[in-house]
Amino acid sequence: MDTTNDDTVTKLLTLWKAGQPQAIGRLVEAVYDDLLRIAHRQMRGERRGHTLQTAALVHEAYLRFVELRRIDWRDRGHFFTVAAAVMRRVLIDQARAVQARKRGGEAVRVTLDDEIAAPGKRSMSWPSIGRCSVWPSATRP
């Protein structure tokens, strides 16, 4: 990770911290190859057929970086450590979303109400169920 010198990264981090929003774009341009290497390393531990590619992981991490405001950036090493952690968080969030979809996370939940179940009719009460004339005999002991 030495394609960009420490001074350039530190200067851009300082500018970004000082409130210059264009500094993050210049920073990412300056360290993009390094971020791709980190993303590639992060992706090695993922399953085959993972839908997120390394460049997409860098871009997702960038979108989260733009929202980071309260970090007291120290230097280039600190930036790359945080970048790796943000990329890991992106991968974890995506894995959780996949698991949620597998378990019906996108299903529409409907609360059944007596009016919805049988509009205009009253539902049966327990005493009226007890008066049913047909009971399965195989279920009685």
Backbone hydrogen bonds, N-H to C=O, Kabsch-Sander energy under -0.5 kcal/mol:
donor,donor_aa,acceptor,acceptor_aa,energy
9,V,5,N,-1.7
10,T,6,D,-2.8
11,K,7,D,-2.6
12,L,8,T,-2.4
13,L,9,V,-2.5
14,T,10,T,-2.3
15,L,11,K,-2.3
16,W,12,L,-2.4
17,K,13,L,-2.6
18,A,14,T,-1.8
19,G,16,W,-1.5
20,Q,15,L,-2.1
23,A,20,Q,-1.7
24,I,21,P,-0.8
25,G,21,P,-0.6
26,R,22,Q,-1.8
27,L,23,A,-2.6
28,V,24,I,-2.7
29,E,25,G,-2.2
30,A,26,R,-2.0
31,V,27,L,-1.9
32,Y,28,V,-0.7
32,Y,29,E,-0.6
35,L,31,V,-2.5
36,L,32,Y,-2.4
37,R,33,D,-1.8
38,I,34,D,-2.1
39,A,35,L,-2.7
40,H,36,L,-2.6
41,R,37,R,-2.2
42,Q,38,I,-2.5
43,M,39,A,-2.4
44,R,40,H,-1.1
45,G,41,R,-0.5
45,G,42,Q,-0.8
46,E,43,M,-1.8
50,H,47,R,-1.0
57,L,53,Q,-2.3
58,V,54,T,-2.1
59,H,55,A,-2.3
60,E,56,A,-2.6
61,A,57,L,-2.3
62,Y,58,V,-2.3
63,L,59,H,-2.1
64,R,60,E,-1.4
65,F,61,A,-2.5
66,V,62,Y,-2.3
67,E,63,L,-0.5
67,E,64,R,-0.6
68,L,64,R,-0.5
68,L,65,F,-1.6
73,W,71,I,-1.4
79,F,75,D,-2.0
80,F,76,R,-2.4
81,T,77,G,-2.0
82,V,78,H,-2.4
83,A,79,F,-2.6
84,A,80,F,-2.3
85,A,81,T,-1.9
86,V,82,V,-2.7
87,M,83,A,-2.4
88,R,84,A,-2.2
89,R,85,A,-2.2
90,V,86,V,-2.1
91,L,87,M,-2.2
92,I,88,R,-2.4
93,D,89,R,-2.8
94,Q,90,V,-2.3
95,A,91,L,-2.3
96,R,92,I,-2.4
97,A,93,D,-2.0
98,V,94,Q,-2.2
99,Q,95,A,-2.3
100,A,96,R,-2.3
101,R,97,A,-2.1
102,K,98,V,-2.0
103,R,99,Q,-1.4
104,G,101,R,-1.4
105,G,100,A,-3.5
107,A,104,G,-1.6
112,L,110,V,-0.6
117,A,113,D,-2.9
118,A,114,D,-2.1
121,K,118,A,-1.8
129,I,125,S,-1.7
130,G,126,W,-1.9
131,R,127,P,-0.8
132,C,129,I,-1.6
135,W,133,S,-0.6
139,T,136,P,-0.8
140,R,137,S,-0.9
